[in-house]
Amino acid sequence: MSIEHIAGYAIPWSDWRPLDDWWSESRLSLGPGLYRIRRVGRDDMDYIGQTGTTLRTRLVMLKGIYQDVMPYRAPHTAAPALWALRHQSGCQFEASIAPVAGTPAWRKGLEALAIGAYRAEYTRSPTANFGRMPVGYRASSGNSARLVRAGKRFRGVPTTGRDPSHHPSLAPRGPLGGDPQDGGWCGHRWSPWVIATEAGPRLPRDARGLYRLRDEGTSDLLYVGEGAVRACRPTWRKHAIVSGRRAPSSRMLVPCSARGSSMAHGRPTNGWSLKRTLSRRTCLRRIACPPGNSWARGRSRPCYDLTIPTLCARRRCHPQQRRGLTR
């Protein structure tokens, strides 16, 4: 599968150019889109991302990777990992961009699709996606006023220790194709669909994995998520049918592969536009309970279906690996 042509949709990627060339490219001020970064002389990707601001503004946030000290995770979350790669090997980076018109949900759906397609082709996630760091380096903290006040802001450094950011990426369990409501979707073993209010008693208290939400009687998904499944149970009451699976390692992955598969079928889940800006509870409420829904006011049975996730086979799976499953 080519990352340029996915599910019949051609992402209009530009030619590859040195990363610092894009910083002076005035045409990039035109709008949002997708971007990808790799080391010069290599075919595999180090980062695939999207931005709602201008592409030039987003790429300029990576200037810190050419400094003498490791940059903070803000303003760009991948900057510490890219800095470490350059510090380790003296490599140079190049970037390719794709302006994308449309809603944030559409743009984020294409991002998930691009990452999912890359994972299908290379059997792993891009090097610096999902908070990963090269072995031998500890990542910097964020760079907020709150961290400064608490004395918790710090620069990353070379280290001999290991932490979850050094875990390898998980390979996809299966192809992106198939019915998003099927029990073997994306190669995972999903539980049967059940009414959301009946899911709780079936879940151990520490259950972690993936879950998906659907509107009963339709072929579309409302949401694909990951995390401590039982902790999400109050939000299920805003839907009605749940299906899930155990995440083999890491916490729970918000499936990029799964989201990408849904997008590949022309079915972006409604949760994409809300996932990163709202709490999970708010996301699900906004998606599942349109204005005037009587159940949302507690006066009737749920109008949606859910599937509960099967649980995490390994209790201590780290977040980066889980997110890779979903992504």
C-alpha positions as CSV (number, residue, x, y, z in Angstrom):
1,M,0.0,0.0,0.0
2,S,1.4,3.4,-1.0
3,I,1.2,6.2,1.5
4,E,0.5,8.5,-1.4
5,H,-2.6,6.6,-2.5
6,I,-4.7,5.1,0.3
7,A,-8.2,3.7,0.0
8,G,-8.6,5.4,-3.3
9,Y,-7.8,8.8,-1.9
10,A,-4.6,10.5,-3.1
11,I,-2.9,12.5,-0.4
12,P,-1.3,15.4,-2.3
13,W,2.2,15.1,-0.8
14,S,4.8,17.5,-2.0
15,D,8.4,16.6,-3.0
16,W,10.9,16.1,-0.2
17,R,12.9,19.1,0.7
18,P,15.4,19.9,3.6
19,L,13.4,20.7,6.7
20,D,14.9,24.1,7.2
21,D,13.9,25.1,3.6
22,W,10.3,25.0,4.6
23,W,10.8,27.5,7.4
24,S,11.3,30.3,4.8
25,E,8.5,29.0,2.4
26,S,5.9,31.8,2.5
27,R,3.4,29.7,0.5
28,L,3.1,27.4,3.6
29,S,1.2,30.2,5.4
30,L,-1.9,29.3,3.3
31,G,-3.4,26.8,5.8
32,P,-3.5,23.5,7.7
33,G,-2.6,20.1,6.5
34,L,-0.4,17.0,7.0
35,Y,3.4,16.7,7.1
36,R,5.9,14.0,7.3
37,I,9.6,14.0,8.3
38,R,12.4,11.5,7.6
39,R,16.2,11.4,7.8
40,V,18.0,12.2,4.5
41,G,18.9,9.1,2.6
42,R,16.2,6.9,4.2
43,D,12.8,5.7,3.1
44,D,11.3,5.1,6.5
45,M,9.5,7.9,8.4
46,D,10.4,9.5,11.7
47,Y,7.2,11.4,12.1
48,I,3.8,11.9,10.5
49,G,1.6,14.7,11.9
50,Q,-1.2,17.2,11.1
51,T,-1.8,20.8,12.1
52,G,-4.8,23.1,12.3
53,T,-2.5,26.1,12.1
54,T,-0.4,26.8,9.0
55,L,2.1,24.2,7.9
56,R,5.0,26.7,8.0
57,T,4.2,27.6,11.6
58,R,4.1,24.0,12.6
59,L,7.4,23.1,11.0
60,V,9.1,26.2,12.4
61,M,8.3,24.7,15.8
62,L,11.1,22.2,15.1
63,K,13.9,24.7,14.9
64,G,15.0,23.5,18.4
65,I,16.2,20.2,17.0
66,Y,19.3,22.0,15.7
67,Q,20.2,23.6,19.0
68,D,23.0,22.4,21.3
69,V,20.5,21.3,24.1
70,M,17.5,19.1,23.7
71,P,14.3,21.1,23.2
72,Y,11.2,20.8,25.4
73,R,8.2,18.8,24.2
74,A,6.4,22.1,23.6
75,P,5.8,23.6,21.2
76,H,6.4,20.3,19.2
77,T,6.0,16.9,20.9
78,A,8.4,15.2,18.5
79,A,11.3,17.7,18.9
80,P,13.1,15.8,21.7
81,A,13.2,12.5,19.7
82,L,14.3,14.2,16.4
83,W,17.0,16.1,18.4
84,A,18.2,12.8,19.9
85,L,18.4,11.1,16.4
86,R,20.5,14.0,15.1
87,H,22.7,14.0,18.3
88,Q,23.2,10.3,17.9
89,S,24.2,10.1,14.2
90,G,24.6,13.7,12.9
91,C,21.7,13.1,10.5
92,Q,19.8,15.8,8.6
93,F,16.1,15.8,8.1
94,E,13.8,16.5,5.2
95,A,10.1,17.1,5.1
96,S,7.1,16.7,2.8
97,I,3.8,18.4,3.2
98,A,0.2,18.0,2.0
99,P,-2.3,20.9,2.4
100,V,-5.7,19.6,3.4
101,A,-9.0,21.5,3.1
102,G,-12.0,20.5,5.2
103,T,-12.9,20.0,8.8
104,P,-10.6,19.1,11.7
105,A,-12.3,15.7,11.8
106,W,-11.4,15.1,8.1
107,R,-7.8,16.2,8.5
108,K,-7.2,14.1,11.6
109,G,-8.9,11.2,9.9
110,L,-6.4,11.5,7.0
111,E,-3.6,11.6,9.6
112,A,-4.7,8.4,11.2
113,L,-5.1,6.9,7.7
114,A,-1.6,7.9,6.7
115,I,-0.1,6.5,9.9
116,G,-2.1,3.3,9.6
117,A,-1.0,2.8,6.0
118,Y,2.6,3.4,7.0
119,R,2.3,0.9,9.8
120,A,0.8,-1.7,7.4
121,E,3.8,-1.2,5.0
122,Y,6.6,-1.0,7.5
123,T,5.1,-3.1,10.4
124,R,5.8,-0.4,12.9
125,S,5.0,3.2,13.7
126,P,7.1,6.2,12.6
127,T,10.1,6.6,14.9
128,A,9.0,9.6,16.9
129,N,5.2,9.2,16.9
130,F,3.3,8.4,20.1
131,G,6.0,9.8,22.5
132,R,8.7,7.4,21.6
133,M,12.4,8.2,22.1
134,P,15.6,6.6,20.8
135,V,17.2,4.3,23.3
136,G,19.9,6.1,25.2
137,Y,18.0,9.4,25.6
138,R,15.6,10.7,28.2
139,A,12.9,13.1,26.8
140,S,12.6,16.7,27.9
141,S,9.5,17.8,29.8
142,G,6.8,20.1,28.5
143,N,7.3,23.8,28.7
144,S,4.4,25.4,30.5
145,A,4.1,28.0,33.3
146,R,2.6,25.4,35.5
147,L,5.7,23.1,35.2
148,V,8.0,26.1,35.8
149,R,6.2,27.1,39.0
150,A,6.3,23.5,40.2
151,G,10.0,23.2,39.4
152,K,9.3,20.3,37.1
153,R,10.5,21.6,33.8
154,F,13.7,19.9,32.6
155,R,15.8,19.2,29.6
156,G,16.3,15.7,28.3
157,V,19.8,14.2,28.3
158,P,21.6,11.0,27.2
159,T,20.9,8.2,29.7
160,T,21.7,4.6,30.2
161,G,18.3,4.0,31.8
162,R,15.1,2.7,30.1
163,D,11.5,3.9,30.4
164,P,8.3,3.3,28.5
165,S,9.2,5.7,25.7
166,H,12.0,3.2,24.6
167,H,9.6,0.3,24.1
168,P,9.5,-0.9,20.4
169,S,6.4,-0.2,18.3
170,L,3.9,-3.0,18.0
171,A,3.3,-4.4,14.5
172,P,-0.3,-4.3,13.1
173,R,-2.4,-7.4,13.9
174,G,-4.0,-7.4,10.5
175,P,-4.9,-5.5,7.4
176,L,-6.8,-2.2,7.4
177,G,-9.7,-3.6,5.3
178,G,-12.8,-5.3,6.5
179,D,-16.1,-4.4,8.1
180,P,-15.5,-2.0,11.1
181,Q,-18.2,-3.8,13.1
182,D,-16.8,-7.3,12.4
183,G,-15.4,-9.4,15.3
184,G,-12.0,-9.8,13.6
185,W,-11.7,-6.1,12.4
186,C,-8.0,-5.1,11.9
187,G,-6.8,-8.5,13.1
188,H,-8.0,-8.0,16.7
189,R,-10.4,-10.3,18.5
190,W,-13.3,-8.1,19.5
191,S,-15.9,-9.1,22.0
192,P,-19.6,-9.5,20.9
193,W,-21.6,-6.3,20.8
194,V,-23.5,-5.6,24.0
195,I,-25.8,-2.8,25.4
196,A,-23.6,-0.3,27.1
197,T,-25.4,-0.5,30.4
198,E,-24.8,-4.3,30.5
199,A,-21.1,-4.1,29.9
200,G,-19.9,-3.2,33.4
201,P,-20.3,-6.5,35.2
202,R,-18.3,-8.3,32.4
203,L,-15.2,-6.2,33.0
204,P,-12.5,-6.7,35.6
205,R,-11.7,-3.6,37.5
206,D,-8.3,-3.2,35.9
207,A,-9.4,-4.0,32.3
208,R,-7.4,-2.1,29.7
209,G,-7.7,-2.4,25.9
210,L,-9.6,-1.0,22.9
211,Y,-13.2,-0.3,22.5
212,R,-15.6,0.9,19.8
213,L,-19.0,2.4,19.9
214,R,-21.8,2.2,17.4
215,D,-25.3,3.3,16.8
216,E,-27.5,0.2,16.8
217,G,-29.0,-0.6,13.5
218,T,-26.4,1.3,11.4
219,S,-23.1,0.3,9.7
220,D,-21.0,3.1,11.0
221,L,-18.9,3.5,14.2
222,L,-19.4,6.4,16.5
223,Y,-16.1,6.1,18.2
224,V,-12.9,4.1,18.5
225,G,-11.0,4.5,21.8
226,E,-8.5,3.0,24.3
227,G,-7.7,3.2,27.9
228,A,-8.9,1.8,31.3
229,V,-12.1,0.5,30.0
230,R,-14.0,0.2,33.2
231,A,-13.2,3.8,34.0
232,C,-14.9,4.9,30.8
233,R,-18.1,3.1,31.7
234,P,-20.0,6.2,32.8
235,T,-19.6,7.5,29.3
236,W,-21.1,4.4,27.7
237,R,-24.4,5.4,29.1
238,K,-24.4,8.1,26.5
239,H,-24.2,5.4,23.8
240,A,-25.5,1.9,23.8
241,I,-23.4,-0.8,22.2
242,V,-19.8,-1.7,23.0
243,S,-17.3,-4.1,21.6
244,G,-13.7,-4.4,22.6
245,R,-10.5,-6.5,22.7
246,R,-7.4,-6.9,25.0
247,A,-4.4,-4.8,24.2
248,P,-1.4,-7.1,24.1
249,S,1.0,-4.6,25.5
250,S,1.1,-1.1,26.8
251,R,-1.9,0.7,28.2
252,M,-4.6,0.8,25.6
253,L,-4.1,2.0,22.1
254,V,-6.4,4.4,20.4
255,P,-6.3,2.6,17.2
256,C,-4.6,4.5,14.4
257,S,-4.8,1.3,12.6
258,A,-8.5,0.9,13.5
259,R,-9.3,4.6,12.9
260,G,-7.4,4.4,9.7
261,S,-9.4,1.4,8.6
262,S,-12.6,3.1,9.4
263,M,-11.4,6.1,7.4
264,A,-10.3,3.8,4.6
265,H,-13.9,2.8,4.2
266,G,-15.0,6.4,4.0
267,R,-16.3,6.3,7.5
268,P,-14.4,8.8,9.7
269,T,-15.7,8.3,13.3
270,N,-17.3,11.4,14.8
271,G,-14.9,11.3,17.8
272,W,-11.9,12.4,15.8
273,S,-12.7,16.1,15.9
274,L,-13.2,16.0,19.7
275,K,-10.7,13.4,21.0
276,R,-7.8,15.7,21.5
277,T,-9.6,18.8,22.7
278,L,-12.3,17.5,25.1
279,S,-12.4,14.9,27.8
280,R,-13.5,11.4,26.8
281,R,-16.7,11.9,28.7
282,T,-17.5,15.1,26.9
283,C,-16.6,13.6,23.6
284,L,-18.9,10.8,24.0
285,R,-21.8,12.9,25.3
286,R,-21.5,15.3,22.4
287,I,-21.4,12.5,19.9
288,A,-24.1,10.3,21.3
289,C,-26.6,12.7,22.6
290,P,-27.8,15.2,20.0
291,P,-29.9,18.1,21.3
292,G,-33.4,16.9,22.3
293,N,-32.4,13.3,22.9
294,S,-34.7,12.3,25.7
295,W,-32.4,9.6,27.1
296,A,-29.7,12.2,27.5
297,R,-32.0,13.8,30.0
298,G,-32.4,10.4,31.8
299,R,-36.0,9.7,30.6
300,S,-35.6,6.7,28.4
301,R,-33.4,3.7,27.5
302,P,-30.1,4.4,25.7
303,C,-30.4,4.9,22.0
304,Y,-27.0,3.6,21.1
305,D,-25.0,0.3,21.1
306,L,-21.5,-0.3,22.5
307,T,-18.9,-3.1,22.5
308,I,-16.7,-3.7,25.5
309,P,-13.0,-4.2,25.0
310,T,-11.3,-7.4,25.8
311,L,-8.7,-6.8,28.4
312,C,-5.1,-6.2,28.4
313,A,-3.2,-9.5,28.3
314,R,-0.3,-7.8,30.0
315,R,-1.3,-5.7,33.0
316,R,1.5,-3.3,32.5
317,C,1.4,-2.3,28.9
318,H,2.8,1.1,28.3
319,P,0.8,3.9,26.7
320,Q,3.0,4.4,23.6
321,Q,2.5,0.8,22.5
322,R,-1.2,0.9,23.1
323,R,-1.6,4.0,21.1
324,G,0.3,2.3,18.3
325,L,-2.3,-0.4,18.1
326,T,-5.0,2.0,17.6
327,R,-2.8,4.2,15.4
